[in-house]
Amino acid sequence: MTDQILPSANTKTIDGKRTATMQIKGVLFDLDGTLVDTAPDLVLALNLALKDFGLPSQHLEDIRFAASHGSLALVNAAQPHLNDEEKAAIQQALLEHYHNVNGQEAKLFDGMSALLEHLSGQQIPFGVVTNKAARFARPLLHRLALANKMPAIISGDSTTQSKPHPAPMRLAASQIGVSCQGILYLGDAKRDLEAARNSDMLGGIAHWGYIGNNDEAHLWPHDFGFDTPVAVLELLRQG
């Protein structure tokens, strides 16, 4: 597939150049499904939890789409007919197993290393805003040798509100030292793009992430859509 930058119908232009591109002074990422492919670890933890309860395991590719929406979404996708109490028990087991396997198979998406190298080389600050709990997010980023490169790592429990609320977004903006209007936020879920819009950031859909067939991502509020991280890099080079 050819890397594509897909501007939304609302993207403004001056003299044929996107004014938004020239505004980007910082980049923030969602974690699961945007910066890092964490689905292998999450589905492994899910299958260990399902095994604990004598339930059948799931194939990674059949359930990958749910990985961006948290542990309960994975349980719901795997066992939609269980009652809430049963799902909660499996979710707790999943989290316990995930603590042990976190980072075991997770890796940056193809092309992401080049994008991060460009950001570092151009002294464009970057960071993460995720709804993932800090006890999982920070060890993962340390394991990937990214934590020390990010002035902002905002987790689901860093503020009293989580995405799509603007509070974690604004905290990250203050930590990287860039106004919200100068930040591109990349995410692969509706709440990510709503969070970007709610905080006056530019929103970019990470189409390489965990977007399901029924998600209707084209309806999410956004300024850009990207097929790959390389497409983000190409946009930044235009600036």
C-alpha positions in Angstrom: 0.0 0.0 0.0 1.3 3.5 -0.9 1.7 5.7 2.1 -1.0 8.3 2.1 -1.8 11.5 4.0 -5.5 12.0 3.9 -6.6 15.5 4.9 -10.1 16.0 6.2 -12.6 18.1 4.4 -12.0 20.7 7.2 -8.3 21.1 6.7 -7.5 24.7 5.7 -5.0 25.6 3.0 -3.1 28.8 2.1 -1.3 29.0 -1.2 -1.8 25.3 -1.6 0.0 24.4 1.6 -1.7 23.1 4.7 -1.5 25.7 7.4 -1.9 22.9 10.0 1.5 21.4 8.8 3.3 24.6 9.6 1.7 24.8 13.1 3.0 21.4 14.3 5.6 22.0 17.0 5.0 18.8 19.0 3.5 15.3 18.6 1.6 13.2 21.0 0.7 9.6 20.6 -1.9 7.2 21.9 -0.1 4.1 23.1 -1.9 0.9 22.2 -2.5 0.6 18.5 -0.8 3.8 17.6 2.7 4.0 18.9 3.1 0.3 19.9 1.6 -2.9 18.7 0.6 -4.3 22.1 -2.1 -6.7 20.9 0.2 -9.8 21.0 0.8 -9.3 24.8 -2.8 -8.3 25.5 -4.3 -11.3 23.7 -1.8 -13.6 25.3 -2.9 -12.3 28.7 -6.5 -12.7 27.7 -5.9 -16.3 26.6 -4.2 -17.2 29.9 -7.2 -15.7 31.7 -9.7 -17.6 29.6 -7.7 -20.8 30.3 -8.0 -20.1 34.0 -11.8 -20.3 33.6 -11.8 -23.3 31.2 -12.8 -21.2 28.2 -11.5 -21.4 24.7 -8.6 -19.2 23.6 -8.8 -16.6 20.9 -6.8 -16.1 17.7 -4.8 -12.8 17.7 -6.1 -11.6 14.3 -9.7 -12.3 15.2 -9.6 -10.1 18.3 -6.9 -7.5 17.5 -9.5 -4.8 16.8 -10.5 -4.7 20.5 -7.0 -4.2 21.8 -7.2 -0.4 21.8 -10.3 -0.3 24.0 -8.9 -1.9 27.2 -9.1 -5.2 29.0 -12.9 -5.3 29.4 -13.3 -4.8 25.7 -11.1 -7.8 25.0 -13.1 -9.9 27.4 -16.4 -8.7 25.8 -15.1 -9.5 22.3 -14.0 -13.0 23.4 -17.0 -13.9 25.6 -19.9 -11.6 24.8 -22.5 -13.9 26.3 -21.1 -14.0 29.8 -22.7 -12.0 32.6 -21.1 -8.9 34.0 -19.8 -10.7 37.1 -18.1 -13.4 35.0 -16.6 -10.8 32.7 -15.2 -8.8 35.6 -13.5 -12.0 37.0 -11.9 -12.7 33.7 -10.8 -9.1 33.3 -9.1 -9.2 36.7 -7.3 -12.4 35.7 -6.3 -10.8 32.4 -4.7 -7.8 34.2 -2.8 -10.1 36.5 -1.4 -12.1 33.6 -0.7 -8.9 31.6 1.5 -7.6 34.4 3.8 -10.6 33.8 3.8 -10.5 29.9 3.7 -6.8 29.4 6.3 -5.9 26.7 7.2 -9.5 26.0 6.1 -9.3 22.3 5.1 -5.7 22.0 7.0 -3.6 19.4 6.8 -0.3 17.6 4.7 -0.3 14.4 6.6 -0.5 11.1 7.9 3.0 10.3 7.5 4.4 13.8 11.3 4.3 14.6 12.0 6.5 11.6 9.2 8.9 12.7 10.6 9.1 16.2 14.1 9.6 14.9 12.9 12.5 12.8 11.2 14.1 15.8 14.3 13.8 17.9 16.6 15.0 15.1 14.4 18.1 14.5 14.0 18.7 18.3 10.3 18.3 18.0 9.1 17.1 21.5 6.9 14.1 21.7 5.1 12.0 24.3 2.2 9.7 25.1 -1.3 10.3 26.3 -3.0 6.9 27.0 -5.9 5.6 29.0 -3.7 2.7 30.0 -2.8 2.7 33.7 0.7 3.9 34.6 1.6 0.6 36.1 1.4 -0.9 32.6 2.3 2.1 30.4 5.5 3.2 32.0 7.2 -0.3 32.3 6.3 -0.9 28.6 7.9 2.4 27.5 11.0 1.7 29.6 11.3 -1.8 28.1 11.1 -0.2 24.6 13.8 2.3 25.6 11.4 5.2 25.0 10.6 6.6 28.4 13.7 8.7 28.7 13.1 10.3 25.3 9.6 11.6 26.3 9.1 14.6 28.5 5.4 13.6 28.8 3.9 10.2 29.6 0.3 10.7 30.7 -1.6 7.6 31.7 -5.2 6.9 32.4 -4.6 7.6 36.1 -2.4 10.7 35.7 -5.5 13.0 36.0 -8.9 12.6 37.4 -10.4 12.5 33.9 -9.3 10.3 31.0 -9.7 10.7 27.2 -11.8 12.1 25.6 -11.7 14.7 28.4 -9.1 17.4 27.6 -7.4 17.3 31.0 -4.7 14.6 30.2 -4.1 16.3 26.8 -3.5 19.7 28.3 -1.2 18.2 31.0 0.9 16.6 28.2 1.0 19.8 26.3 2.3 21.6 29.4 5.0 18.9 29.9 6.3 19.1 26.4 6.2 22.9 26.4 4.0 23.3 23.3 0.6 25.0 23.1 -2.3 22.7 22.3 -2.8 24.4 18.9 0.7 23.4 17.9 0.4 19.7 18.7 -0.5 16.8 16.4 -2.2 14.0 18.3 -2.3 10.6 16.7 -4.8 7.9 17.8 -6.7 4.9 16.5 -9.9 5.2 18.5 -12.8 7.7 18.4 -12.1 8.9 21.9 -8.5 9.8 20.8 -9.7 12.1 18.1 -12.5 13.5 20.3 -9.8 14.3 22.9 -7.7 16.1 20.3 -10.7 18.2 19.2 -11.7 18.9 22.8 -8.2 20.2 23.6 -7.8 22.2 20.4 -5.0 19.9 19.0 -4.7 18.7 15.5 -6.1 15.2 15.3 -4.6 12.5 13.1 -6.2 9.0 12.6 -3.7 6.2 12.8 -5.2 3.9 10.2 -2.5 1.3 10.9 -3.9 0.8 14.4 -6.7 -1.3 15.9 -9.6 0.0 13.9 -12.5 -2.4 13.3 -14.6 -2.8 10.2 -17.6 -1.2 12.0 -15.7 1.8 13.5 -16.6 4.3 10.7 -13.4 6.2 11.4 -14.1 8.6 8.6 -16.8 10.1 10.9 -14.4 10.8 13.7 -13.4 14.4 14.2 -10.0 14.7 12.6 -7.6 16.9 10.5 -5.6 14.1 8.9 -5.7 10.4 8.3 -2.5 8.4 7.9 -2.1 5.0 6.4 1.4 4.5 8.0 3.8 6.3 10.4 5.9 7.1 7.3 3.0 9.2 6.0 3.2 11.2 9.2 6.9 11.7 8.7 6.2 12.9 5.1 3.7 15.4 6.4 6.2 16.8 8.9 8.9 17.1 6.3 6.5 19.3 4.2 6.5 21.8 7.1 
